Amino acid sequence: MSLVQVYLDHVHVIQPATDHILIGAISDYVLGYTRIVEALHAGRPLTVVVRHPTCAAWLRAAQDKYGPERIQVQEVTGRERLAELEGVEVPAWAGDETSARQVEQGGAPIHDRLEHEPADLEPPVAPPRPPQPDPAGTWTADKWLDWAVAHYLPYRFWLEDTGQYDDEIAAQADAYAEWLYAHYPALRLTYPRMVYQGLLTLRDRLAGPAPVLIVVADNLNGKFLPDLARNLQAQGFFAEQSVPLLAMLPSCTEVSKKCLFVGQPEPFRGTAYEKPTLAAWEPALGGRRVRYLSGIGVLRSVRRREHDVYFLNYTPVDQALHDDEGQTGVPASAAVRQRLRALAGDVRTFAERIGAERDLLVIVVSDHGSTRIPAKAPNPIDRRFYAGRVEDRHHRYVTISDKELAALPDNVRFECYVFERKRFDLPTNYLAARSTYRFAEAGEGIYVHGGLSPEETIVPLTVFTPAAVTPSPN
C-alpha cells in the first residue's frame, strides 16, 4: 500500500478523521502539499481528502512525480462509498449524486481503516556540500553572507531535517563564528546589512504614500522563508526582494529585536516595545502615523485604516521552535508552517479590512535565527561551574555581572564568546557558547539560539507587494 493515500472526493462522501488532511480549496493546497512531502521524507503514512478539482489535478501530477508506490490517488464516487457502507453492489443506474445523498442519510464517517505499510524511503536529497569558506583569509562581510546563504545554510538545514551531525560542517560554522566575533565591533556600527539597518534602508518606501505592515517575525531564519513566501503568494502578495541581514549579538531577542525595532545599534532599556518604536519612527517618517501591534490578536482587531505604518511583533514561530517535539508530538517544521500559513491569511484579511488589498506594502524581517544541536555534538562546558556565577541562563547564552565576569578564568574564552556591556552598549554582560556548546542540554526536539553560527545570526528581510499595485500619484 502507498505511503500517502489521496482520495478525490468531489461528491463529499468522505468524513475526514482528525489525523487526515482536508484540501477543500486552493488556499489549503500549500499546507497540504507540505504535509505530504514531510510524510514522504519521514516515512510516515498520511491520508489526504481532496475536494477541489484544481488541487486534485495538481496531486495527480504529484503521483506521477513520486510514483504510485509512494502516493496513490484514488477517485471516490458516491456509488463506491455506498457499496462499502452497505456491503452490496450498487447498480449503475444509481448515480453518484443519489448515492452521495444516501451516504449522508445513513452512512457513517470513514475512519482510517487502512493498514499502512510504510516503504523504506530515502532521506531528503542532500544539497551539494558547501565549499570551504575564505580559503585565502580575504573575504568581506558580503562574501561571507553570500557563501552562507548559497551554500552553507541549505546543507545545514538538511542536516537538521535528517538528524545528522557533521564535523566538517560544524568546523565551517566555527570559522564563520570566529570571523564574525573578530569583526563584530566594527560591523555593528558600520555594516549596512546589520539587522537594525534593514528597515532604515527602506525609509523612502516607509515614508509613503502606501500603507505598510512590518512583520517582525521572531526567530524566522531562511529555513522557513520559502514557506512564508508561498503562503503569501497564495494570498496575492509576491516577494519583490529579499536580502540577508546579520543579527545583533548575542543572537537573542532582548538584544537583536530591540535594536531592530528602533533602528539603533544598541537595545533600548525596559521590556515595553510600543513607546520606543513610536519615538524612533514617527519623526523619522515625516509624521506618518505609526502603530505598534503586540501580537496577532491585536492585528485582527484593526478594523479600519487609522495609521500608515504598522509594526507587528510576531512570536508564534519562536514559540513553535522552542516547543519540545517529544512533548507536543508535532514536528517543529509542521508547527511553523501551520503558523506561517495562518499569518499569510491574517495579512490578507488585514489588507481587506483597511482597504489596502491593492497597495499594502508588507515587509517581513526577523531578529535572529536558531539552530538544532544533536545530542552527540561536543559540549565541554561544565554547567556546574557556571551555575552559581551567571544570572539569566539560556541554552546558548547567559548573562553575568561585572564582578563575576572579572573573576572568570581565562580558559572561559575557549568555551564562550564574551560580550562586555560597556564595549558593546549592552545592558549587561553576556557569554555566548562557542561552536555547538551549550549551557543547558536542549535535547534534540527544540531549536536554540544565542550563539554565533550562521543559522542563528543570518536572517532575511523580504519585501512583499500585492499582485496589483495602485499607481502612485504624480
N, C-alpha and C positions, 0 to 999 in steps of 0.2 A: 504494500500500500504506500502511496506517495506520502511524503513528509507533510506537505501543505495541501489540504483539500479545499478547493474553492467551489462553492455552489452558486450557480447563476439562477437567482430566484426572482424572475421578473413578475411572477403572479403572487408573490408574497405569501407563500405557504410554509415557509420555514420560520420558526421562532428561535432566534439565536440564543444559545446558552450564554451565561455570564462571561465565560472564558473565550467566546468566539469574537471575531472581528466582523462588524457590520459596515459595509460600504453602501450607503444609501444615496449618496450624492457625490458629485465630483469633488466637493470640498473635503470629503472623507478619504479621498484616494491616497494623498501623500502619506498620511499617517498609516493607513492600511498597508500600503506597499512597503513602508519602512518596517512594519512589524513582520511582514512576510520575509524580507531579506534577513532580518535579525534571527528569525526562526530557522531559516536555512543555514545561516552561519553557525548557529548554536546547536543545530541538530535537534531542535525541539519541534514536536508536532503542533500544528495550528489548523484551525478550521475558520474559513472566511465565507461570509454570506454576502453576495453582491446583488444589488437591486437596480443599479443604474446601468443602462445599456452601453454607454461610452466606456465606463470603467470595466465592464465585462469584456469589451473588445481589447482593452489595454492588458488585462490579465490573461487573456488568451495568448497575447504576444509574449507575456512573461513565461507562460508554459512552454512556448516554442524556444525561448532563450535558455531556460534551466532544464527542460526535458520533463516528460511526464512522470519519470521516476522520482522527481523532486516536487513538482507542482502538478496536481491533477485538477483540471477544470471540468466540472460536470453541470450540465443544464438540468434544472429540476422543473418538471411540469406538474400541473395540478393532478393529472391522471396518475402519474407515478407516485406522488405523495399519498393520494387517497388509497391506491393499491397497497402501499406499505402499511398504512394505518389499519385497513380493513382485512388485509391478508387474502384478497381475492383480485382477480384480473378485472380491470375496469374497461368496458368496451370503448371502442374508438369514437362512437357517437357522443360519448360524454366528454365534451370539450374541456379545455384547461380551465376556463372561467367557471363552468359548472362544478368541476371537481374542486377548484380552489374554494368556492363557497361552501362546499360540503366539508372540506377540511376545516374551515373556520368554524363551522357549526358543531362538528363532532370530533375533530381531531385534536390530539394532544400535541404540545410543542415537541419538536425534535430535540432530543438531548444527545449528547455526544456518545454514540453507540460504536464508534469506530475503535478498533483495536489497532492503534498506531504501531508501526514497526519502523522506528527511525533508521534511516540509512546512515552509513558512515560517510559523512560529508567532509570534504577538505576544508581547512580553515580559510578565512577570507584571504584573497590573493594579496601577497605582500607587495608593497611598493618597492621600487629599487632602493637598495641600501644607500644612505646618504654618503657623499664623498667626505673625506677628511676636511675639516674646516681650517681656514687660514694657514695653509702649508708654509708660506713664507713669512708669516707674522706681520702682514701689512694691511690686513683687511680694515675697512672703515666700518662704522656702525651700520650703514645701509647695507653693506655687503654681508655682514653677519645676519641681519634680519632677513635679507633675501634668501640666504642659504637655509636658514631655519624654516622659513615658510615653504620654500620649494622642495626641500629635501629632508631635513631632519624631522619636522613635525608630522608629515604623513606617515613616516616609518614609525615614529614614536607612538602615534595614536594606534597604529596597527598592533604594536606590541601590547598596548593597554587592552585592546579588544580581545586579544588572543591569550592574555595572561602570561606573557613571556617577559623574561629579563635578559638583557644582552649587555655584556660587559663593555663591548666596543661602543655601543650607542650611549651607554652611561658615561663613558670617558669623553665622548663628544660633548655631551651636556655639561660635563665638568669643565671642559675647555672654554665653552661659551660662558659659563658662570664666572670663571677666573677673569676672562676678558671684561665681562660686564662689571664686576666688582672693582677692578683696577681703574676703569674709565668712568665709573658712575659719578664721581664728584663733578666732573666737567659735563658729562651728558645731562645730568639732572638740570642744569641751568641753561644749557645752550642748544641741546639737540632738538630739532623741530618735531621729531617723532616721539617725544615723551608724551605719556598719556594725557597730561594736563594741557598740552599744546594742541591736542587734536581738535577740540571744538574752537579754539582760537583761530585756527587756520580757516575755519568755515564762518568766520564772523560776518562777512558780507552777506552770506546766504541767510544767516540767522537774523540779520537786521531787516529782512523783509523783501517783498511785501507778503509772501506766502506764510501761512501758519506752519509752525514747526513742532514736532513731537520728538524729543530727545529721550531715548530709552537707554538708561544706564543699567545694563544687564550684568549684575554682579556675577563674577566667575564664569563668564562666557568666553572661552578661547576659540581658536579657529576650528576646533574639532566639530562643533555643532553649528557653525555659521552656515554651511550649505543647507542644513535642515531648516534653519530660520528663513533663509533666502527662498527656498522652495515654498514654504508656507506663506510667506508674504506675497510671493508671485501669484499663488493661487487666490489671494485676496486682492490682486490688482496692483501691487507695489513691486517695482522692479529695481534690482540693485544697479545703481548708477556708477558707483565707485567704492572701492574698499582698500584700505591701507593698514598695514600692521603698525602698531604702536608699542612702546616699551612702558611697562608698569613702573610706578614708583616703588622704591624698595624700603623695607622688605615687602614682598608682594602680598599685602594683606589689606583688608577693607579699610581699617582705621587710618591707613596712610594713603594708599593709592586712590581710593574712592573719594576721599575728602579733597585731595588735590584736583582730581578730575572735575568735581562739581563746581569748584571756584576758579579753575584755570590758573592755579598758582603752584609753584614747586614745593610749597610747604603746606601740610594739612592744617585746616582751621581747628581751633580748640573747641571742645564740647562735643556733644553727640547729636544735636539737632541740626538738620541739613537745610531747613527752609530759609531761615534768615540769612545765613552766609551765601546761599545760592542767589537769592534775590538781590542782596547787596552787591554781589560780584557782577551780575549780568544785566540788570536793568540799566545802570549807567553805561555799560559797555555797548549796549544795543540801541542807543539813541532813544531811550524812553519806551521801547516796546514793552508791552505788558507781559510779565513773566510769572508763571505759576509753578510751584513745586508740588508734585504728586507723590505721596509717601508710599503708594502701593497700587496694585491693580484695582482694588476696590474703589479707591479714590478716582482713578481714571474712569471707571464705569459710572461714577456719579456725575461726571461732567455732561450736562445736557445741552449746552449751547456755547457758542464761541464768545467768551468774555475776556480771553487773553490771546496773546500772539505766539508765545513760546512756552511750551510745557516740558518740564523736566520730570520724567518718571523714574523713580528709584525702584527697580525691578529685581526682586530677590529670589523668586521661585527656583531658578536654575541652580543657584548656590545651595538652596535648601535640599534640592534633589540630589546633588552631588555629595553632600555631607551625610545623607541618609545611608545607613549600612544595608546593602543588598541582602545580607544574611538575615537581617531582621525584617525588612519590608517584603522580601520575596519578589521585588520588582527590579529588573536591571536598571542601573542608573541611566544608561543611554535611552531606554524606553521612557523613563520618567521625564527626562529632559525634553525629549522630542514631543511628548504629550503637552508639556507646558509651553513649548515654543509654538506648537500649533494653536493652542488657546490664545497665546499672546498675539499671533497674527490676526486671529479673528477679532480680538479686542481692538487692535489698531484699526481695522476696517470699520467696525461699528462706531468707534470714536470719531473717525473721519466723517461718517454719515451724520452723526448727531450734531456735529458743529458745522455741517455744510461744507466740508473740505475734501470731498471724495476726489476732486479733480486737481487739487493743488497742494495737499498736505505733504510737507517735506518730513520724512522720517529718518532720523539718524540713530543708529544703534552702536553703542560703544560699551566697552567693559573696563573694569578697573584692574582686574588680574585674571589669570587662568588658574589651573590646578593640575596636579599630577596624581597618578595612581601608582603606588610603590609596592611591588610584590614583597611578600614576607622574606623571601630568600635574599633580597638586596642587602648589602652590607650596612651595618649600623654600629659604629664603635662608641656612640655616645652613652655615657654612664648616667642614666636617668636619676639614680640616687644622688649623684654628685650635685646635680642642678636642682634637686627637689627643694632644698631649703634656701637656695640662693636667688631664684628667679621669682617673678611676681605673676604675670599673666602668661600662662603656659599653653601653647598650642602644639600641634604635631610637628610643624616645621619652623616655628619661631617662638621666642619667648621675650618678655620684657625684663629689664634688670635695672636696679638702682645704680646711681653713680658710685656709691660705696662698694657694692658687691662687684661692679664691673672693674673697679680699680684693683680689687683683691683677687681677681681671677688669674690663674697661672697662664703662662704664655702658650702652653700647648692647646689651650682652648681654640686658638686661631686655626689649628689644624682640623677642628671639628665644626667650627662656626665662622660665619662672616659677621663682623662686628659693625654695628651702625650706632655711632655715638650721637647723642641727641644734639649737641652743640654743633658738631661738624655737619650734620645733615638736616638741621632745622626740624627736628622731631620732638614730640612732647616727652619722650622718654628714650632710653637706650634699648636697642634690640639686638638679639642674637638670632641669626638665621642659619639653619642647619645646612652644611655643605652637602654636595653630591646627593645620594639617596638617604642621608642620615635623617633621623627624626628624634624629637624629644619625647614622643609618646608613640607607642605602636598603634598604627591606624587600622590594621587588618587590611585585607585585600578588597573589601567591599565598599570603600569610600574613597573620595578624592580629597587631597590635602593641598595646601598652598602656604606661601610664606618664604619659600626658597628662591633660588636664582636660576632654575632650569628654564629652557626656552618655553616649555608648555605652561609654566607658571607666570612668566613675565612678558610674553608676547601676546597681544590681544588685538582684535580687529576693530576698526572704525569703518562702518559701512553706511552709505547714503542711499536711501530708497526714495523713489518718486513714483507717483501714480502713472498708470498706463497712458492716461490723457491728462496733460497738464494745461491749465488755463494760462494763455499768454500773459506776460506782464504788461501793464500799460506803458506806453511810451512816455 
